[in-house]
Amino acid sequence: MTSRMQTVRRVSLAVVRKDLRIEWSSKVLLNQVAPFSLVIMIMFAFALDNEGILQRVAPGLVWLATLFSMLVIVQRSFAVETADGALDALRVAGTEPLGIFIGKSLALMVQLLALELMLLAIALVLYAVEPTAMGYAETFATMLIATIGLGFVGTLYGGLGAGARGRETLLPLLLLPAVAPVLIGATRATEAAFGSGGAQSSEGWPWIGLLAVFAGVFGAVGALAFGPMIEE
Amino acid sequence: MTTTQSTATPTTQKLGIATAIAVSFLVLSGLIFSAEDVVQGSTVRMMYVHVPSIWVAYLAFGLTALCSAVYVSNRSRSLIWDRFAGASAEIGVLFVAISLVTGSLWGRLTWGTFWVWDARLTSTAFLFITYIGYLAVRRLGGTFTQRARRSAIMALLAVLEIPLVHFSVNLWRTLHQKASIADPNAKVQLDGFMLFTLFWGLVSFSMLFAWLLIHRQRLMALEDAVQDQGLDRAIQERRTEAGR
């Protein structure tokens, strides 16, 4: 049992290192996904066309932009695995699926967190959001816990049908309804943190609790389901 | 050689006839025999379709989850469970759609709007979208076994996802009319015949579900067989070409 856990740890570290190294050398997050999320934030401003409304709905927009960008990152994360049969090779080599799941989830979390920090900065500048010190703490807690949940659920749904034709167009349909609780929870918590619409800072913590439940559930289920899922 | 295969058997034919009679009686009972509601007037008749539809949808999705769980846990990996799961989900999606449409029409007449963002409506919309996704996963291609495994996992994930979405949407907003019959403390009293019509709707729609399910499952088995035959034929043709 202990040796299995050691294998899982080794595999997950190797996978997270590999994914981040691929990202570091290709710079897809920096050159494509980050500008894409910036465009989304600007387009929201065009669509809503009112500074007061923008300030009020900024938390929701930050999280929507995060979810849209996440779709691109998840697709990319599994395109890397399925190109040249990399996932098949991992499977044939008898690599621990739990290790792959944890590794890919961690890599996704790191990238998402970087993106969310950038989106927060954009919201501060473009949407004139001014959180208090406590608000910042709450925002970071929300980001951290929401990202853990998103990392697990993104990897789980990303792996579903990996390698099948047409799965790229299917991913948004599967993933967006599944992350609805994160959108609701994270938006309400961030509203409380930003004080949007007169929300009190203390109102955010129960929503962070909801995000933690989500992360726990999908972490546990992903650990169980990811192995059978990628074994084609 | 041409073979004619039907999805009907004497038993399903009897079930079909019984269902047709039951649904016809529901139509008569709902539209003619039952009285108008004191408050809602004739719009209450929409409930005789709306409530049984959502009941069938829940039944169907429950069955999809059950068959998927059996498929995953059963060592024989019999594709019949996969086909039952898929057929059930298709019917479920159809009936959620009916329920959403009748609910919206009822809402327009009663609340003055087709849609309100309350918890139950929003959750139902998510239920609809989730199972459309499930059906799309079934059409991803690959072998029958790949289809069965993927869709079984997706169905089991949906079982997990739906309560989470429902719970979070509930926290988000709750305005919906409380279920007036299921609530034991409710003061609302339904007229005896209206209640009978509603229950008759549940019975006849359940019969309709069973009839559709059996036929759809058999049709899926035939579709799979055709796909297999097509593959065999293509291999045979290539062999003939190569042999020339």
Interface residues (C-beta under 8 A of the other chain):
Chain A: L156 Y157 L160 G161 A164 R165 G166 R167 L170 L173 L174 P177 A178 A180 P181 I184 G185 R188 L210 V213 F214 V217 V221 A225 P228 M229 E231 E232
Chain B: V72 F126 I129 T130 I132 G133 A136 V137 L140 G141 G142 Q146 R149 R150 I153 M154 L156 L157 L160 E161 L164 V165 F167 S168 V169 L171 W172
